[in-house]
Amino acid sequence: MYSQQADIVRSYFENHLSSPDVSLELPTGSGKTLVGLLIGEYRRRFNGERILYLCPTRQLVSQVVRHAREYGIDARGFVGSKHEYNPEDVTGFRTARIIAVATYSGLFNSSPGLHDPQTIILDDAHDAETYIASLWSLTVSRETDPGLYSSIVSTFRAELPPEFVSTLEQATRPSMPPRPEMVPFFALTRHVEALRALLNAHAPGPDVPEIYFKWAQIRDSLAACHVYLNWDEVLIRPYIPPTQTHSPFARAKQRVYMSATLGLGGELERSSGMPRIARIPTPKTYQSRGVGRRLFLFPDYAHRPSEYEGWIAKRLTSPATPRTLVLCPTRQHITAFRNQVLAQVQGSVRELSAADIEESLEPFAKADRAALVLSNRYDGLDLPQEDCRQIVLYGLPTGTNLQEAFLDKTLGLEVLLRERVKTRITQGTGRCTRSDTDYAAVIVVGRTLLDFCVRTENQVSLHPELRAEMQFAIEQKARELEHLDAMMNALFSRSDDWRDAEANIAALTAEEAPATSPSAQKLAIVVAREVEFGYALWRGDYSAAVEKARYIVDSLSGDELSAYRAFWCYMVAYAAHLASGTDANYSRVRDDFLNRSVAATRTIAWYIHARRISTERPTASAQVDDLQVAATEGILTLIADWGEAGPNFQQQLDQIASGLESDDPDKFDPALTSLGTMLGYNAWKPPGRGAPDSVWKLGESVVYLFEAKSNETPDDPVAPRDCLQANGHVNWAGAQVELAHVPSRIPILVTHRQTIDPLAVPQAEGLYYVSIEEVRELFATARTMLEGARARLSRGHDAESRTLVANALDVAKLNHQAIATILTRRRVADLSVASAKPDGSG
């Protein structure tokens, strides 16, 4: 064994032979499999225990069995239906003569074939949450079960945001899908019996297995579940999987969780549903070591996707990298990569999927000019040496299931998911460096992924060498794609330039790591109560659930945790609402904590909506400006899209400035739309004749409809046709699905002209006037506000960032009330009436 393996085994033997739950941490490529097999073999021989070793995929089952045989350990694989298991191998497991190796789904199902293990070894446990929770996760796909999907959406239609519902009702998947929603608890409890009847009718028996068996697990505790929706699917599941109710897992004498990184905030406990797990960290003697060398490349630093996608396509065909591993968080990311990159090399590069490597990696490792494109597979792939020397990490590895996407994108809980994302980055970037002499290039794609990697607080707890490799790449500030090519050529040729780079990375590795975030420590303190809350809710002990959740709220102090504190205020209200069915005193607790969930952030729209649909009217002190929340969300999204680091942000602003300075409508009109986006509005240029030149929409209550006349001279008056055209946009908006429900639809004429034709006055009723110069002044103010806010941002969409942006809008007098004043302070009809010309015309 390597020294780090011996240290882990020694610590386990001396301190944790009797621990019911113990986790051990070894970085990618440092030998977790052997350690896990040795622990299992020891307990099999000396305790006579039945050992079950769990892996995420069938391919990994085969890989572990192969390694076990190399080590002289008798292990057998169990995959597929339990009815197809080899009877002799089943007997070998029952009599503790072999180690059974199976997928997570082999244990976490309603009737597992290996139902009585005494020791369970969970490999890659850091990213097993989806596999573990799958037993209690009922997913209804729009594609495969459109009738049931539509029925569930219809059940909650009245309690979901109207714009979100209109998007779900579109027949084709939108190019920019909205953030996922969770049905608020008032809506769920109102319709829980209707939902129960709907699912009972749809899956009355096991002839609908994809629904029936999952439904059987959650049916009696449906009120303790959350319902998540997006355009693609509905997910019904509890927040934390109740694994202690699954006897094949709960009755084991010991559960051993093996992870490349254990994290600092209790993520393993949340994922496994176990409140307390002992830890064996990576030995300190190993912290300074690494496995191989990675060259990171960040094309988003200085380029838009349209500028570098062709470059990535060329990298797929490079002789130096005949095989490329592409790791995506979701299937939608795979579709985007296929359309934007692979389409450019169609016929030259063979695309392989998870199905092609289900049994073995050989179809990829032996291929020539191939791209293996996978979603949510950041671990378990060993592609050393010439098997693969190029990885594309395509998109921030989060939102791999609908609950995670809601917590991240809708509630902005990056502080909670940070460890999970860091683990996936660590795992994914280590797939092709499996020894000290190995090396590979890692192309990191996506503005949000770049921004995550550059933040100091996200680099805490990364292995020192990984942190140094990222810092080296970021410090290069490569602005030209040719520079990235040169860096890759230096890596693959092992040139003198690369030896200089190696020395630079070594120096960065020796630097002291950033200080550990205190927020992670607080998250670790409350995680046991979080798990206990989940079980109290599951068994219907709602008063106990309120008690656990209130303890969590009290413990989550500090600005960085305000978003998670808001979430747990909501959970208190949720449990109190259920408890109020038998004790009316809990109604006051519910109302208080529902208001506190809003007040904890004041910038997350979902909590406001959840309170709005409650049966009680919120107190005046808890009123929050919905439109300000929407504007704040819009600005944070824009900063994330344009980049928290790199020159793209300023390039975008310069392009808008140039467009607004031009009188050419083909330049001015798109820039006017971009100005709306800068102010946090959902802004777009509708296609078709008779449509506005720009639409700015904020929330569900106001939309501005612009008719821009940038190419008209200031010498002439506003003509009747201009007024008719601009006012006609109100009727146009009324015919649009996404705008018909908006109560305030305001037409605005943007022009150089300063007077009005007397014949136009009757047509100008209700039409507002903004000069071109006022638009340019508004942009200058908005630019200064955005630049200042971006300079102070450090954590993306967390609560602190939301508050910072909201304050910046107020200080700059660019909040939605101020914008409304700017856009509606003058009416076209109030312009000076133009005097008649000598020929008698206006």
Secondary structure, 3 states (H helix, E strand, C coil): CCHHHHHHHHHHHHHCCCCCEEEEECCCCCCHHHHHHHHHHHHHHHHCCCEEEEECCHHHHHHHHHHHHHCCCCEEEECCCHHHCCHHHHHHHHCCCCEEEEEHHHHCCCCCCCCCCCEEEECCHHHCHHHHHHHHCEEEECCCCHHHHHHHHHHCHHHCCHHHHHHHCCCCCCCCCCCCEECCHHHHHHHHHHHHHHHHHHCCCCCCHHHHHHHHHHHHHHHHCEEEECCCEEEEECCCCCHHHCHHHHCCCEEEEEECCCCCCCHHHHHHCCCCCEEECCCHHHCCCCCCEEEEECHHHCCCHHHHHHHHHHHHCCCCCCEEEEEECCHHHHHHHHHHCHHHHCCCCEEECHHHHCCCCHHHHCCCCEEEEEECCCCCCCCCHHHCCEEEEECCCCCCCHHHHHHHHHCCCHHHHHHHHHHHHHHHHCCCCCCCCCEEEEEEECHHHHHHHHCHHHHCCCCHHHHHHHHHHHHHCCCCHHHHHHHHHHHHHCCHHHHHHHHHHHHHHCCCCCCCCHHHHHHHHHHHHHHHHHHHHHHCCHHHHHHHHHHHHHHCCCHHHHHHHHHHHHHHHHHHHHHCCCCCCHHHHHHHHHHHHHHCCCCCHHHHHHHHCCCCCCCHHHCCCHHHHHHHHHHHHHHHHHCCCCCHHHHHHHHHHHHHHCCCHHHHHHHHHHHHHHCCCEEECCCCCCCCCEEEEECCCEEEEEEEECCCCCCCCECHHHHHHHHHHHHHHHCCCCCCCCCEEEEEEEECCCEECHHHHHHHCCCEEEEHHHHHHHHHHHHHHHHHHHHHCCCCCCHHHHHHHHHHHHHCCCCHHHHHHHHHCCEHHHCEECCCCCCCCC
